Each structure stands twice: as structure tokens, then as C-alpha cells.
Amino acid sequence: QVQLAESGGGLVQTGGSLRLSCTASVRTASSTILAWFRQVPGKEREFVAAISWQGESARYADSVRGRFAISRDNAKNTAYLQMNSLKPEDTAAYYCAANLRYTTVLFTSAPNYEYWGQGTQVTVSS
């Protein structure tokens, strides 16, 4: 069983930055793929970014590419999402997810991830 805990959300103005953290209850080197999703009320959970187990490859949604950066520190059992140039449309609850079955396939669909955190709210004011 893997438990994930997100932190770092908050209120920020348009153009600002935030860094989200996702800490796992077990060694993330064994947790393989880590990803971030986001969701607004009434909509499906949306893929944001994913990173392979050693951090050598990453994948981003078109809407965040060039503004967001995903990284991980397996020694700290933590993944990060650096969010820059934030826009009001980035407002959402952000969730960390883990896939323990694969090491290099960066899934963009939520059902492919077995473990989820409780989420952290990001609000971008205009």
C-alpha cells in the first residue's frame, strides 16, 4: 500500500508561481511512475504531468508545457510540480498519483494509476 500526501497549494495571482510536493509513504524508487492530475468541480480529472522512476523522462499536457516542470527526489520519497506563469484556468484541485506496475510508460489516463493523494487546492486570481 502506498500513501501519497500533497502540499504546497494556495492562492496566487496571475503570472505567479507555486511548487507542489507529493510525499510517498514508501521509497519512491519502488513506486515507478509518478504523475500530477488536476480537477475542477463538474469536470473529469485532467492529466498534467508524469515522470519516470529515475526521472529521466517526463510528459506534459499541452496546456502546461513550458510553464510547469515535474521532478522527483527518490532519496526524499518526493515528487514536485513547479508551476510558473500561472493562469486563472490553472485553478483546480491538484492530485498526485502513482503507478507501481511500470517504469517508463508515462500514462496520461487516470485509471492507469492505482494510488492517489487527497489533493491540494490551487487558486489563481485574475
Backbone torsions as a table, in degrees:
resi	resn	phi	psi	omega
1	GLN	NA	134.1	179.3
2	VAL	-117.0	130.4	174.7
3	GLN	-110.8	134.1	-179.1
4	LEU	-118.4	138.5	-179.9
5	ALA	-132.0	120.2	178.9
6	GLU	-92.1	153.1	173.6
7	SER	-154.1	166.5	175.1
8	GLY	104.4	-3.6	178.5
9	GLY	-71.2	171.4	178.9
10	GLY	164.5	-165.7	-179.8
11	LEU	-103.7	130.3	-179.1
12	VAL	-143.1	152.7	178.4
13	GLN	-81.7	158.7	176.2
14	THR	-53.5	133.2	-178.2
15	GLY	91.2	-8.6	-179.0
16	GLY	-81.3	-176.4	-177.5
17	SER	-131.8	153.0	172.0
18	LEU	-144.7	153.0	172.0
19	ARG	-123.4	120.0	176.6
20	LEU	-92.8	146.5	176.5
21	SER	-122.7	148.2	176.5
22	CYS	-133.0	112.5	-179.2
23	THR	-104.6	130.9	-178.9
24	ALA	-99.3	153.0	-177.6
25	SER	-81.2	-11.3	178.7
26	VAL	-129.2	170.8	179.5
27	ARG	-58.3	122.5	-176.6
28	THR	-70.8	-15.7	176.0
29	ALA	-63.5	-25.9	177.9
30	SER	-93.0	-3.0	-176.0
31	SER	-94.7	-3.6	177.1
32	THR	51.2	-117.9	-170.9
33	ILE	-73.7	130.3	172.1
34	LEU	-119.0	143.7	-176.1
35	ALA	-144.6	161.9	172.6
36	TRP	-119.5	136.2	173.4
37	PHE	-125.8	165.8	174.5
38	ARG	-141.6	157.2	-176.6
39	GLN	-150.5	136.8	172.0
40	VAL	-111.8	153.7	-177.6
41	PRO	-55.8	134.1	177.1
42	GLY	85.7	-1.5	179.8
43	LYS	-123.5	161.3	178.0
44	GLU	-72.5	157.0	176.8
45	ARG	-66.7	134.1	-171.8
46	GLU	-112.9	133.2	176.8
47	PHE	-65.9	138.7	177.5
48	VAL	-116.0	-55.0	-177.2
49	ALA	-162.7	155.8	175.9
50	ALA	-143.8	155.1	-177.8
51	ILE	-140.1	142.1	-179.0
52	SER	-74.4	171.9	-167.7
53	TRP	-67.9	-28.5	176.6
54	GLN	-99.7	0.6	178.2
55	GLY	79.7	12.0	-175.7
56	GLU	-81.4	-15.9	177.9
57	SER	-140.3	150.2	-179.3
58	ALA	-143.1	159.4	-179.9
59	ARG	-139.2	142.4	-175.7
60	TYR	-131.0	150.5	168.4
61	ALA	-68.9	148.6	-179.7
62	ASP	-58.1	-33.4	-174.9
63	SER	-70.0	-16.7	-177.1
64	VAL	-120.4	-9.0	-176.6
65	ARG	-59.2	132.5	-179.0
66	GLY	91.1	-14.9	178.6
67	ARG	-113.1	-34.6	-178.4
68	PHE	-107.6	151.4	176.3
69	ALA	-138.7	128.0	177.6
70	ILE	-100.8	142.7	178.4
71	SER	-150.4	171.2	178.8
72	ARG	-150.4	152.1	175.3
73	ASP	-129.3	98.5	-175.5
74	ASN	-66.9	-26.0	177.5
75	ALA	-66.3	-26.6	179.1
76	LYS	-104.4	4.3	-179.2
77	ASN	55.2	37.8	-172.0
78	THR	-134.7	140.9	171.3
79	ALA	-115.7	153.4	-176.5
80	TYR	-129.0	153.8	170.5
81	LEU	-132.3	105.6	176.1
82	GLN	-85.8	120.6	-176.5
83	MET	-115.9	117.5	179.7
84	ASN	-117.9	163.5	178.4
85	SER	50.0	48.4	-174.9
86	LEU	-66.3	146.2	-178.9
87	LYS	-121.8	157.6	178.0
88	PRO	-56.0	-32.4	-179.8
89	GLU	-72.4	-5.8	173.1
90	ASP	-82.8	-7.4	179.1
91	THR	-60.7	124.8	-177.0
92	ALA	-179.1	170.1	165.6
93	ALA	-86.2	128.7	-177.8
94	TYR	-104.7	132.6	-176.7
95	TYR	-121.4	140.1	172.8
96	CYS	-94.6	143.8	-179.1
97	ALA	-139.5	152.4	-179.5
98	ALA	-131.4	140.9	173.3
99	ASN	-120.5	118.1	-175.4
100	LEU	-95.2	-2.1	-171.7
101	ARG	-94.8	-19.6	-175.3
102	TYR	-128.8	158.7	-179.1
103	THR	-112.3	-24.8	-173.9
104	THR	-131.0	-7.9	-179.6
105	VAL	-84.8	113.3	-175.0
106	LEU	-93.3	85.0	-178.6
107	PHE	-64.3	144.7	176.1
108	THR	-110.9	-2.2	-177.9
109	SER	-102.8	132.0	-175.3
110	ALA	-57.7	-38.4	-178.7
111	PRO	-62.2	-15.3	179.8
112	ASN	-80.1	-5.3	-179.1
113	TYR	-108.1	127.3	-173.7
114	GLU	-86.7	-26.9	-174.2
115	TYR	-124.4	142.0	-175.6
116	TRP	-137.0	147.7	170.6
117	GLY	-85.5	-179.7	-178.2
118	GLN	-84.6	-13.9	177.2
119	GLY	96.2	154.0	175.2
120	THR	-136.7	136.4	-174.3
121	GLN	-84.4	133.6	172.9
122	VAL	-119.4	124.3	179.1
123	THR	-124.3	124.1	-179.7
124	VAL	-111.7	117.6	-178.2
125	SER	-90.3	147.0	-179.0
126	SER	-91.3	NA	NA
